[in-house]
Amino acid sequence: MPGLYLHIPFCRQACHYCNFHFSTSLKLKKPLLAAMEKELQGRQDFFGGPVVLDSIYFGGGTPSLLSAGELERLFERINAAFAVADDAEITLEANPDDLTDEYLRALRNTPVNRLSIGIQSFADEDLQWMNRAHHAGESRRCIESALALGFDQLTCDLIYGAPITSDEQWAANIQTLLDYGIPHLSCYCLTVEPKTALSHFVKTGKSPAVEEEKATRQFLYLMDALETAGYEQYEISNFAKNGLYAKHNTSYWLGEPYLGLGPGAHSYNGQNRQWNLPNNPVYVKHLETPAPWESLRGLVWDEEILGAADRYNEYVMTGLRTQWGCRLEQIERMGAHFAGYFRQQVQAFLHQGLVRADNDVFTLSRSGKLLADFVSAELFWVEG
C-alpha cells in the first residue's frame, strides 16, 4: 500500500553536515503549513484512484517543531483526502531537545505511533562538533520518557565515521541503545556533502577529512554488534529486531508508490518521479491562490518520466541495499536484455565474494556492503 511523506523544512539550527532542505527561520511556518494543506487537497488523485495509506511520515527538517495542535490539523486534512489503514505506521522525526515530557504526552493524543529520534551520539563533544541543538543528557532523558509513556515503536539515528568519534565512543553509542532495548536503529556514515559547513571546514583545514579506514572499521563493528544482539540488517543503514522494519522507508526500497508534500519533497507512482522545488517562500507564494496542481509545474514542482533503463537502474540500486536483494525474475519482466546484462555484469562480483546468489536472488555479502555504491554503479545499464 502507498505512503505519504510530509517534509517540514524548519530547524532550530543548522547541523554542520546536513544538506537537506530546511530553514532556521520559523516565520513562514504557519503559512507554509496552510500551503501544505492546499497541496494535499490538490493532489488527491496522485495515485490514480482510491487508496489506503499504509504509512505517514513527517520528515525534515525537524518535524518535532510542530505543536500537537498543528499535527492534529494536518491529520484532519489527511483523513479528509485519503483513507488511512487502522494499523498504519505514523512516524514523527524528532530531536531530543523537543521531546519534553509535556510534548510527549501531547503526542500520545495524536495518531503518531512511532518516533524517529536524531540521537547521532551520546557524547557531548561529538554533538558540539556536529552543531546539534541537544546534549547527551537530553537524549537519555527523552528516550526514557518516551518508553515510560508507551512509545514502544522507537527508532534512533546514529552517525559513525566522524573524525572526532573514537572507536570506543562508537561502541558506547551502540551499547547505550541496546541497553534501552530500542527495536530499530538507523546508522549512517558521515559524508561531507557539498555546500555544507562541514565541507567548508574540511576545505579550509578547520576540520579533518573523514577517514575511510575508520568509517569502514566502525561499520564492520556495527554489523557485528547488532547481529550478535539479534538485529537484522535489512537495509545497509537500517537494523531491526523482531521484524520491526520501518514500513515507510521499506516502501521506498521496494519501489512502492508514495506522495510527498512540502518544499523539497519527492513523490513516485511507479512511472514517474516528481519533486517539489526546495524554496519555502516560492512554495507559499504559489499555493496562496487556489490553482490546479498541473498549472504549477515548473513553478513549484517538476517531474521525470522514468524509462525502462531508469526503472532497471533504480531497482538494482535499491534492491541491492536490502536483505531482499535483486530478483532475476523481476529484472526479466523489465526486459530480457536487462536480465542478460545483469547476469553478465554480476559474475565478477560473485567471483570476488561481494555478491551472493541464491535461486536467482542476488544480495550483497558482508564485504559487498562496504562497496554497495560501487557494485550498484557497475551493474547499471548505460545507454550507449
C-alpha positions in Angstrom: 0.0 0.0 0.0 1.2 3.6 -0.6 2.7 6.0 1.8 2.5 9.8 2.5 5.6 11.9 3.3 5.3 15.4 4.7 8.5 17.5 4.6 8.7 20.0 7.5 11.5 22.3 6.4 12.4 24.0 9.7 15.2 23.6 12.2 16.4 25.5 15.3 19.9 25.5 14.0 21.9 24.0 11.1 23.9 20.8 11.7 27.3 21.2 10.1 27.0 18.0 8.0 23.3 18.4 6.7 22.4 19.2 3.1 18.6 18.6 3.4 16.3 21.5 2.6 15.4 23.5 5.7 15.3 27.0 7.2 16.3 28.1 10.6 13.7 30.9 10.5 10.2 29.9 11.6 8.4 33.0 10.4 6.9 31.1 7.5 5.8 28.1 9.5 2.1 29.0 9.7 1.6 30.0 6.0 3.7 27.0 4.9 1.6 24.5 6.8 -1.5 26.2 5.2 0.2 25.8 1.8 0.8 22.1 2.5 -2.9 21.6 3.3 -3.7 23.1 -0.1 -1.2 20.9 -1.8 -2.7 17.9 -0.2 -6.2 18.9 -1.4 -4.8 19.4 -4.9 -3.1 16.0 -5.2 -5.7 13.6 -4.0 -5.7 12.0 -7.4 -1.9 11.4 -7.5 -2.3 7.6 -7.1 -4.8 7.4 -9.9 -7.7 6.2 -7.8 -8.8 5.4 -4.2 -6.0 4.1 -2.0 -5.5 3.2 1.7 -2.3 4.8 3.2 -0.1 2.2 4.9 2.3 4.8 6.3 2.6 8.5 7.1 6.0 10.0 7.7 6.8 13.5 9.0 10.4 14.2 7.9 12.5 17.3 7.7 14.0 19.4 8.8 12.7 19.0 12.3 9.0 17.9 12.4 9.0 18.0 16.2 8.9 21.8 15.9 5.2 21.4 15.1 2.8 21.6 18.0 0.4 18.7 18.7 -2.3 21.1 17.6 -0.6 21.7 14.2 -0.1 17.9 13.8 -3.8 17.3 14.6 -4.9 19.8 11.9 -2.7 18.1 9.3 -4.2 14.7 10.3 -7.7 16.1 9.8 -6.8 17.1 6.3 -5.0 13.8 5.6 -8.1 11.8 6.7 -10.3 14.0 4.5 -8.2 13.3 1.5 -7.2 9.7 1.9 -8.3 6.5 3.8 -5.7 5.5 6.3 -5.2 1.9 7.4 -6.1 1.1 11.0 -2.5 -0.3 11.5 -0.8 2.4 9.6 2.7 3.4 10.7 2.7 7.1 11.6 6.3 8.4 12.2 7.5 11.7 13.5 11.1 12.6 13.2 12.2 14.4 16.4 15.2 16.0 18.1 15.8 15.1 21.7 15.5 18.6 22.9 12.0 18.9 21.6 10.8 15.7 23.3 9.9 17.1 26.7 7.5 15.2 28.9 4.8 17.7 28.1 5.3 17.4 24.4 5.4 13.6 24.5 2.2 13.5 26.5 0.6 15.7 23.9 1.8 13.4 21.1 0.2 10.5 22.8 -3.2 12.1 22.0 -2.4 12.4 18.3 -2.2 9.5 15.7 1.6 9.5 15.9 2.6 6.0 16.9 6.3 5.9 16.0 9.2 8.3 16.9 12.4 8.6 14.9 14.9 10.3 17.2 18.0 12.0 16.0 20.4 11.0 18.7 23.6 10.9 16.5 25.9 10.4 19.5 25.8 10.1 23.3 29.0 12.2 23.6 28.6 16.0 24.1 31.9 16.6 22.3 30.6 14.8 19.2 27.3 16.8 19.3 29.0 20.1 19.7 31.3 19.3 16.7 28.2 18.4 14.6 26.4 21.6 15.9 23.5 19.6 17.2 20.9 21.5 19.2 20.7 19.0 22.0 23.1 17.5 24.6 23.6 13.9 25.6 21.6 14.2 28.8 18.6 15.2 26.8 19.0 12.1 24.6 18.9 9.8 27.5 16.0 11.6 29.2 13.8 11.7 26.1 14.3 8.0 25.4 13.4 7.1 29.0 10.4 9.4 28.9 9.2 8.1 25.5 9.4 4.5 26.7 7.7 5.3 30.0 4.8 7.0 28.1 4.2 4.0 25.9 6.1 4.9 22.7 7.4 1.4 22.1 7.9 1.9 18.4 11.2 3.9 18.6 14.0 4.2 16.1 17.2 6.2 16.8 19.7 7.6 14.4 23.5 7.4 15.0 26.4 8.7 12.9 29.7 6.9 12.6 32.9 7.8 10.9 33.1 11.3 12.3 36.8 12.4 12.8 36.0 13.2 16.5 34.2 10.0 17.3 36.6 7.3 18.6 36.0 3.6 18.2 35.4 3.4 21.9 32.7 6.1 21.8 31.1 4.5 18.8 30.8 1.2 20.7 29.4 3.0 23.6 26.8 4.7 21.4 25.6 1.4 20.1 25.6 -0.2 23.5 23.5 2.6 25.0 20.7 2.0 22.5 21.0 -1.8 23.1 20.7 -1.2 26.8 17.5 0.8 26.3 16.1 -2.0 24.1 15.5 0.3 21.1 13.9 -2.0 18.4 15.1 -0.2 15.3 18.4 1.6 14.6 19.4 3.8 11.6 23.1 4.2 11.4 24.7 6.5 8.8 28.3 7.1 7.8 29.2 10.7 8.0 29.6 12.1 4.5 31.0 15.5 3.5 28.2 17.0 1.3 28.8 20.0 -1.0 27.7 23.4 0.2 27.6 22.4 3.9 29.5 24.0 6.7 31.4 20.7 7.1 32.6 20.9 3.5 33.9 24.4 4.1 35.6 23.4 7.3 37.4 20.4 5.5 38.4 22.6 2.6 39.8 25.3 4.8 41.6 22.9 7.2 39.4 23.7 10.2 38.2 20.1 10.3 40.0 16.9 9.3 38.5 14.9 6.4 36.5 11.7 7.0 38.9 8.7 7.3 37.7 5.9 5.1 39.6 3.3 7.1 38.0 4.5 10.3 34.5 4.6 8.8 35.0 1.1 7.5 36.2 -0.2 10.9 33.2 1.3 12.7 30.7 0.0 10.1 32.1 -3.5 10.5 31.9 -3.2 14.3 28.3 -2.0 13.9 27.3 -5.0 11.8 28.9 -7.5 14.2 27.5 -5.9 17.4 23.9 -5.7 16.1 24.0 -9.2 14.6 25.1 -10.5 18.0 22.3 -8.6 19.6 19.7 -10.2 17.4 19.1 -7.4 14.9 18.5 -7.9 11.1 20.4 -5.6 8.8 17.5 -5.4 6.4 19.0 -2.4 4.6 22.6 -1.1 4.5 21.9 1.5 7.2 18.9 0.1 9.0 18.7 -2.6 11.6 15.5 -4.1 13.2 14.7 -6.6 15.9 11.7 -8.9 15.8 10.9 -7.9 12.2 10.0 -4.3 13.2 11.1 -2.8 9.9 10.3 0.8 9.1 7.2 0.4 6.9 7.6 3.8 5.2 11.2 3.6 4.3 10.9 0.0 3.2 8.3 1.1 0.7 11.0 3.3 -0.9 13.4 0.4 -1.2 10.8 -1.9 -2.6 9.6 0.5 -5.2 6.1 1.1 -3.9 4.3 4.5 -4.6 4.4 7.4 -2.2 3.3 11.0 -2.3 5.5 13.8 -0.9 4.2 17.1 0.3 6.0 20.3 1.1 9.0 22.1 -0.4 11.8 19.7 -1.3 9.6 16.6 -1.1 9.7 13.8 -3.7 6.9 11.6 -5.0 6.8 8.4 -7.0 4.0 6.5 -8.7 5.8 3.7 -10.5 6.1 5.5 -13.8 7.4 9.0 -12.9 9.2 10.8 -10.1 8.1 14.2 -9.1 9.8 16.7 -6.8 8.8 20.0 -5.2 11.3 22.8 -5.6 13.2 23.4 -2.3 12.2 27.0 -1.8 9.8 27.9 1.1 8.8 31.5 0.1 8.2 30.4 -3.6 6.2 27.4 -2.4 4.0 29.5 -0.1 3.5 32.3 -2.7 2.2 30.0 -5.5 -0.1 28.0 -3.2 -1.7 31.0 -1.6 -4.1 31.3 -4.5 -6.0 28.2 -5.5 -4.8 26.8 -8.8 -4.7 23.3 -10.4 -1.6 21.5 -9.4 -0.7 20.8 -13.0 -0.6 24.6 -13.6 2.2 24.9 -11.1 4.7 22.7 -13.0 8.0 24.5 -13.2 6.9 27.0 -10.5 6.5 24.7 -7.5 7.3 21.2 -8.9 8.8 19.2 -11.7 9.0 15.6 -12.8 10.9 13.0 -14.7 9.2 10.2 -16.7 11.2 7.1 -16.0 12.2 5.0 -18.9 12.8 1.2 -18.8 16.5 1.7 -18.1 15.8 4.2 -15.3 13.5 1.7 -13.6 16.1 -1.1 -14.0 18.8 1.1 -12.5 16.6 2.2 -9.6 15.7 -1.5 -8.9 19.3 -2.5 -8.8 20.4 0.4 -6.6 17.6 0.0 -4.0 17.3 -3.8 -4.2 20.9 -4.5 -3.5 20.8 -2.3 -0.4 18.3 -4.6 1.2 18.2 -8.1 2.5 15.7 -9.0 -0.2 18.2 -8.2 -2.9 17.5 -8.2 -6.7 15.4 -11.0 -8.2 16.3 -12.0 -11.7 12.7 -12.8 -12.3 11.8 -9.2 -11.6 14.5 -7.9 -13.9 13.3 -10.2 -16.7 9.9 -8.6 -16.5 11.7 -5.3 -17.3 13.2 -6.8 -20.4 15.3 -9.9 -21.4 18.2 -7.6 -22.4 18.4 -6.2 -18.8 18.4 -9.7 -17.4 21.2 -10.8 -19.7 23.2 -7.7 -18.9 22.8 -8.2 -15.2 23.8 -11.8 -15.3 27.0 -10.9 -17.3 27.9 -7.9 -15.1 27.3 -9.6 -11.8 29.7 -12.5 -12.5 32.8 -10.6 -11.4 31.2 -9.7 -8.1 30.1 -13.3 -7.5 33.7 -14.5 -8.0 35.1 -11.7 -5.7 32.6 -12.7 -3.0 31.0 -9.2 -3.0 27.6 -10.6 -4.1 25.8 -13.8 -3.2 23.3 -15.7 -5.4 20.5 -18.0 -4.1 18.0 -19.2 -6.6 18.5 -16.2 -8.8 18.2 -13.8 -5.9 21.3 -11.6 -5.6 22.3 -9.9 -2.3 25.4 -8.2 -1.1 27.8 -10.1 1.1 29.2 -8.6 4.3 32.3 -7.3 2.3 30.0 -6.2 -0.5 28.1 -3.9 1.8 31.3 -1.9 2.2 31.2 -1.3 -1.6 27.5 -1.1 -2.2 27.5 2.1 -4.3 30.4 0.8 -6.5 28.7 -2.5 -7.1 25.4 -0.9 -8.0 27.1 1.5 -10.4 28.8 -1.3 -12.2 25.5 -3.1 -12.7 23.7 0.0 -14.1 22.5 0.0 -17.6 24.3 2.8 -19.5 22.6 3.9 -22.7 25.1 4.0 -25.5 
